[in-house]
Amino acid sequence: MSPLTFLSPRRLREAAIVMLGGLAGFAVDTGEVAQAGSTLRAIETRGVLLCGVDGGLAGFANRDEDGDWSGFDADLCRAYAAAILGDARDVRFVPVTTAERFNALADGEIDILIRNTSWTFARDVGQGFDFAGIAYYDGQGFMVPADLGISSARDINGARICVQGSTTTALNLQDFIAANALTVEVIEYPTAQAGLDGYASGECDVYTNDLSSLAGLRVSLETPSDHVLLPDVISKEPLGPVIRSGDSQFLDISRWILFSLIAAEEFGVTSANAETAAGTSNNREIRRLLGEEDNFGERLGLAPDFAVTMIDATGNYGEIFDRNLGQGSALGLRRGLNAQWTEGGLLYSPPFR
């Protein structure tokens, strides 16, 4: 029997129309919206998690010549595979473009989308998708050649600006231009890489994208130090995992796997001590997180010690961030808003209680 049999009329209507990239007027067919519990069963039967990622963005999801994936998003995919299937290697990375990502999720080509995707009203409400949380707090910014001597985005009057078309990035740029009464030439490109190529070849003077993307794209330029990221942040871009609507169990799983990574960092549970922390800690919240009390894993449909397996394989949130994006990485990003709430950032897990 098709899972659609169990859907309400309202959910059937929601499943019929999905905005491509969150832009009104671009619709895609969602296929079958998930039935509660169906996603977990499909993953367990298949024995592999299908994780939608960027096709190539340094620091987030990048494939080397041997086909091995690295990056913040790639490691989140591995963490989900470890938590759900018990092995971080049981993941298949599915590269999807900005235009393809929601179709791929709706059609069941991927189980979860972990690919620099901003949580917006239009993407979340009535479109057949659910955001499971915020994995990275981002914002849109600008990159310019250092020798231009520009110190603020408000100084780009008369400039040519490269931007990826049919995205919230392009819409944010138009809002910024109007709000600051700028006269500029906007040149749209079909992909982020095409926009970077246009910028690198001199077709435009400024390149705008999410700051995380700009940092990843900048390191691929011939001489990264010849280009600077301006301090202006013109939007809020909360990036997080996305799943199909209708599967309440998998939504809980997706949320609490992310929360487990965040909480583990707060509590000092790392890849080095995850296997022993549960048995040695007197903190009951840590014991619940790691499966020693209250059977939280069983309530999700996962192994009692799913968090131990996951953290042992990939590290906690901070370890994943530092390895791929932090000061010691090629991108050299500060934690900023992505620091723990106890350190002045916005990272915050609900209580394990």
BELCOR-V700338 format. One record per residue. N is the residue number from 1. RES is the residue in one letter. OMEGA is omega as a letter, one per 30 degrees, with the letter a starting at -180 (* if undefined). BURIAL is + if it has 9 or more other C-alpha atoms within 8 Angstrom, else -. D_FIRST is the distance of its C-alpha to the first C-alpha in Angstrom with 2 decimals. Layout:
BEGIN
{{N | RES | OMEGA | BURIAL | D_FIRST} {N | RES | OMEGA | BURIAL | D_FIRST}}
END
This chain:
BEGIN
{{1 | M | a | - | 0.00} {2 | S | l | - | 3.79} {3 | P | l | + | 6.49} {4 | L | l | + | 8.31} {5 | T | a | - | 7.06} {6 | F | a | - | 9.25} {7 | L | l | + | 12.09} {8 | S | l | - | 15.34} {9 | P | l | - | 17.13} {10 | R | a | - | 19.60} {11 | R | l | + | 17.24} {12 | L | l | + | 15.74} {13 | R | l | - | 19.41} {14 | E | a | + | 20.27} {15 | A | a | + | 17.67} {16 | A | a | + | 19.20} {17 | I | l | + | 22.64} {18 | V | l | + | 23.94} {19 | M | l | + | 27.63} {20 | L | a | + | 28.63} {21 | G | l | + | 31.02} {22 | G | a | + | 31.23} {23 | L | a | + | 33.36} {24 | A | l | - | 32.94} {25 | G | l | - | 32.37} {26 | F | a | - | 30.42} {27 | A | l | + | 26.71} {28 | V | l | + | 23.81} {29 | D | a | + | 20.14} {30 | T | a | + | 18.15} {31 | G | a | - | 14.94} {32 | E | l | + | 12.01} {33 | V | a | + | 13.64} {34 | A | l | + | 12.93} {35 | Q | a | + | 11.20} {36 | A | l | + | 14.01} {37 | G | a | + | 14.64} {38 | S | a | + | 12.32} {39 | T | l | + | 15.46} {40 | L | l | + | 17.51} {41 | R | a | - | 15.11} {42 | A | l | - | 14.91} {43 | I | a | + | 18.70} {44 | E | l | + | 19.43} {45 | T | a | - | 17.48} {46 | R | a | - | 19.22} {47 | G | l | - | 22.47} {48 | V | l | + | 23.65} {49 | L | l | + | 23.49} {50 | L | a | + | 23.35} {51 | C | a | + | 26.00} {52 | G | a | + | 27.08} {53 | V | l | + | 30.88} {54 | D | a | + | 33.85} {55 | G | l | + | 35.02} {56 | G | l | - | 38.48} {57 | L | a | + | 40.16} {58 | A | l | + | 42.90} {59 | G | a | + | 42.43} {60 | F | l | + | 38.75} {61 | A | a | + | 36.90} {62 | N | a | + | 39.09} {63 | R | a | + | 38.77} {64 | D | a | - | 41.98} {65 | E | l | - | 43.22} {66 | D | l | - | 41.66} {67 | G | a | - | 38.20} {68 | D | a | - | 38.37} {69 | W | l | + | 37.06} {70 | S | l | + | 39.10} {71 | G | a | + | 39.25} {72 | F | a | + | 38.23} {73 | D | l | + | 34.67} {74 | A | l | + | 34.30} {75 | D | l | + | 35.48} {76 | L | l | + | 33.06} {77 | C | l | + | 30.23} {78 | R | l | + | 31.85} {79 | A | l | + | 32.12} {80 | Y | l | + | 28.40} {81 | A | l | + | 27.72} {82 | A | a | + | 30.32} {83 | A | a | + | 28.98} {84 | I | a | + | 25.34} {85 | L | l | + | 25.91} {86 | G | a | + | 29.53} {87 | D | a | + | 31.09} {88 | A | l | + | 32.13} {89 | R | a | - | 32.05} {90 | D | l | + | 28.28} {91 | V | l | + | 27.82} {92 | R | l | - | 27.46} {93 | F | a | + | 29.31} {94 | V | l | + | 27.89} {95 | P | l | - | 30.70} {96 | V | l | + | 29.73} {97 | T | l | + | 32.19} {98 | T | a | - | 32.56} {99 | A | a | + | 31.05} {100 | E | a | - | 28.08} {101 | R | a | + | 27.13} {102 | F | l | + | 24.82} {103 | N | a | + | 23.08} {104 | A | l | + | 22.58} {105 | L | a | + | 21.08} {106 | A | a | + | 18.81} {107 | D | l | + | 17.56} {108 | G | l | - | 16.90} {109 | E | l | - | 20.09} {110 | I | l | + | 21.40} {111 | D | a | + | 20.26} {112 | I | l | + | 23.36} {113 | L | l | + | 26.21} {114 | I | a | + | 29.68} {115 | R | l | + | 31.94} {116 | N | a | - | 34.79} {117 | T | a | + | 32.58} {118 | S | l | - | 34.22} {119 | W | l | + | 32.57} {120 | T | l | - | 33.33} {121 | F | a | - | 32.43} {122 | A | a | + | 30.95} {123 | R | a | + | 28.64} {124 | D | a | + | 27.52} {125 | V | l | - | 27.16} {126 | G | a | - | 24.28} {127 | Q | l | + | 23.44} {128 | G | a | + | 20.20} {129 | F | l | + | 22.21} {130 | D | l | + | 23.88} {131 | F | a | + | 27.16} {132 | A | a | + | 27.44} {133 | G | l | - | 31.23} {134 | I | a | + | 34.39} {135 | A | a | + | 35.33} {136 | Y | l | - | 38.30} {137 | Y | a | + | 40.49} {138 | D | l | + | 41.71} {139 | G | a | + | 43.59} {140 | Q | a | + | 44.68} {141 | G | a | + | 48.09} {142 | F | l | + | 50.46} {143 | M | a | + | 52.04} {144 | V | l | + | 55.44} {145 | P | a | + | 58.11} {146 | A | a | + | 60.46} {147 | D | l | - | 63.53} {148 | L | l | - | 62.63} {149 | G | l | - | 63.76} {150 | I | a | + | 61.07} {151 | S | a | - | 60.46} {152 | S | l | + | 58.05} {153 | A | l | + | 55.38} {154 | R | l | - | 57.56} {155 | D | a | - | 60.08} {156 | I | l | + | 57.93} {157 | N | a | - | 59.31} {158 | G | a | - | 59.81} {159 | A | l | + | 57.50} {160 | R | a | + | 54.81} {161 | I | l | + | 51.48} {162 | C | l | + | 48.62} {163 | V | l | + | 45.10} {164 | Q | a | + | 41.56} {165 | G | l | + | 40.40} {166 | S | l | - | 37.23} {167 | T | l | + | 37.11} {168 | T | l | + | 38.04} {169 | T | l | + | 41.07} {170 | A | l | + | 42.37} {171 | L | l | - | 41.90} {172 | N | l | + | 43.67} {173 | L | l | + | 46.49} {174 | Q | l | - | 47.02} {175 | D | a | - | 47.19} {176 | F | l | + | 49.72} {177 | I | a | + | 51.82} {178 | A | a | - | 52.00} {179 | A | a | - | 52.77} {180 | N | l | - | 55.62} {181 | A | a | - | 56.92} {182 | L | l | + | 56.76} {183 | T | a | - | 57.50} {184 | V | l | + | 55.52} {185 | E | a | - | 53.85} {186 | V | l | - | 50.12} {187 | I | a | + | 48.79} {188 | E | l | + | 45.02} {189 | Y | a | + | 43.34} {190 | P | a | + | 39.77} {191 | T | l | + | 39.44} {192 | A | a | + | 41.24} {193 | Q | l | - | 42.92} {194 | A | l | + | 44.15} {195 | G | l | + | 45.62} {196 | L | l | + | 47.34} {197 | D | l | - | 48.72} {198 | G | l | + | 50.10} {199 | Y | a | + | 51.70} {200 | A | a | - | 53.15} {201 | S | l | - | 54.65} {202 | G | l | - | 56.35} {203 | E | l | - | 54.35} {204 | C | a | + | 54.13} {205 | D | a | + | 56.00} {206 | V | l | + | 53.24} {207 | Y | l | + | 49.67} {208 | T | l | + | 47.29} {209 | N | l | + | 44.00} {210 | D | a | + | 42.67} {211 | L | l | + | 45.41} {212 | S | l | - | 43.24} {213 | S | l | + | 42.49} {214 | L | l | + | 46.16} {215 | A | l | + | 47.22} {216 | G | a | + | 44.95} {217 | L | a | + | 46.01} {218 | R | a | + | 49.67} {219 | V | l | + | 50.00} {220 | S | l | - | 49.05} {221 | L | a | - | 52.03} {222 | E | l | - | 55.17} {223 | T | a | - | 57.16} {224 | P | a | + | 54.95} {225 | S | l | - | 58.06} {226 | D | a | - | 59.09} {227 | H | a | + | 56.26} {228 | V | l | + | 55.77} {229 | L | a | + | 53.06} {230 | L | a | + | 54.51} {231 | P | a | - | 54.31} {232 | D | l | - | 52.62} {233 | V | a | - | 49.02} {234 | I | l | + | 47.81} {235 | S | l | - | 44.28} {236 | K | a | - | 41.93} {237 | E | l | + | 39.15} {238 | P | a | + | 37.03} {239 | L | l | + | 34.89} {240 | G | l | + | 31.87} {241 | P | l | + | 28.47} {242 | V | l | + | 25.60} {243 | I | l | + | 21.84} {244 | R | l | + | 18.84} {245 | S | l | + | 18.64} {246 | G | a | + | 16.12} {247 | D | a | + | 16.29} {248 | S | l | + | 19.19} {249 | Q | a | + | 19.52} {250 | F | l | + | 20.01} {251 | L | l | + | 22.35} {252 | D | l | + | 24.39} {253 | I | a | + | 24.48} {254 | S | l | + | 25.61} {255 | R | a | + | 28.23} {256 | W | l | - | 29.71} {257 | I | l | + | 30.02} {258 | L | l | + | 32.14} {259 | F | l | + | 34.00} {260 | S | l | + | 34.72} {261 | L | a | + | 36.43} {262 | I | a | + | 38.46} {263 | A | a | + | 39.42} {264 | A | l | + | 40.41} {265 | E | a | + | 42.99} {266 | E | a | - | 44.34} {267 | F | l | - | 44.78} {268 | G | l | - | 46.30} {269 | V | a | + | 43.57} {270 | T | l | + | 43.73} {271 | S | a | + | 42.73} {272 | A | a | - | 46.07} {273 | N | a | + | 45.67} {274 | A | a | + | 41.96} {275 | E | a | - | 42.01} {276 | T | a | - | 45.07} {277 | A | a | + | 44.83} {278 | A | a | + | 42.51} {279 | G | a | - | 44.95} {280 | T | a | - | 48.06} {281 | S | l | + | 47.23} {282 | N | l | - | 48.32} {283 | N | a | - | 46.18} {284 | R | l | - | 43.31} {285 | E | l | + | 41.20} {286 | I | a | + | 41.58} {287 | R | l | + | 40.70} {288 | R | l | + | 37.49} {289 | L | a | + | 36.63} {290 | L | l | + | 37.21} {291 | G | l | + | 35.38} {292 | E | a | + | 38.44} {293 | E | l | - | 37.73} {294 | D | l | - | 34.99} {295 | N | l | + | 31.95} {296 | F | l | + | 30.74} {297 | G | l | + | 28.86} {298 | E | l | + | 26.94} {299 | R | l | - | 26.02} {300 | L | a | + | 24.47} {301 | G | a | - | 22.64} {302 | L | l | + | 25.36} {303 | A | a | + | 28.38} {304 | P | a | + | 31.23} {305 | D | a | + | 33.52} {306 | F | a | + | 31.18} {307 | A | l | + | 33.89} {308 | V | l | + | 36.57} {309 | T | a | + | 34.72} {310 | M | a | + | 34.05} {311 | I | l | + | 37.58} {312 | D | a | + | 39.17} {313 | A | a | + | 37.47} {314 | T | a | + | 37.97} {315 | G | l | + | 40.31} {316 | N | a | + | 39.95} {317 | Y | a | + | 39.67} {318 | G | l | + | 43.40} {319 | E | l | + | 43.55} {320 | I | a | + | 40.80} {321 | F | a | + | 42.63} {322 | D | a | + | 46.06} {323 | R | a | + | 45.07} {324 | N | a | + | 43.57} {325 | L | a | + | 45.09} {326 | G | a | + | 48.00} {327 | Q | l | + | 51.75} {328 | G | a | - | 51.91} {329 | S | l | + | 49.32} {330 | A | a | + | 49.95} {331 | L | l | + | 48.67} {332 | G | a | + | 50.87} {333 | L | l | - | 49.02} {334 | R | l | - | 50.09} {335 | R | l | - | 47.57} {336 | G | l | - | 48.54} {337 | L | a | + | 45.76} {338 | N | l | + | 43.61} {339 | A | l | + | 45.95} {340 | Q | l | + | 45.18} {341 | W | l | + | 45.99} {342 | T | a | - | 48.85} {343 | E | l | - | 50.32} {344 | G | l | + | 50.20} {345 | G | a | + | 46.78} {346 | L | a | + | 43.50} {347 | L | a | + | 41.38} {348 | Y | l | + | 40.31} {349 | S | l | - | 37.70} {350 | P | a | - | 36.84} {351 | P | l | - | 38.19} {352 | F | a | - | 36.56} {353 | R | * | - | 37.16}}
END
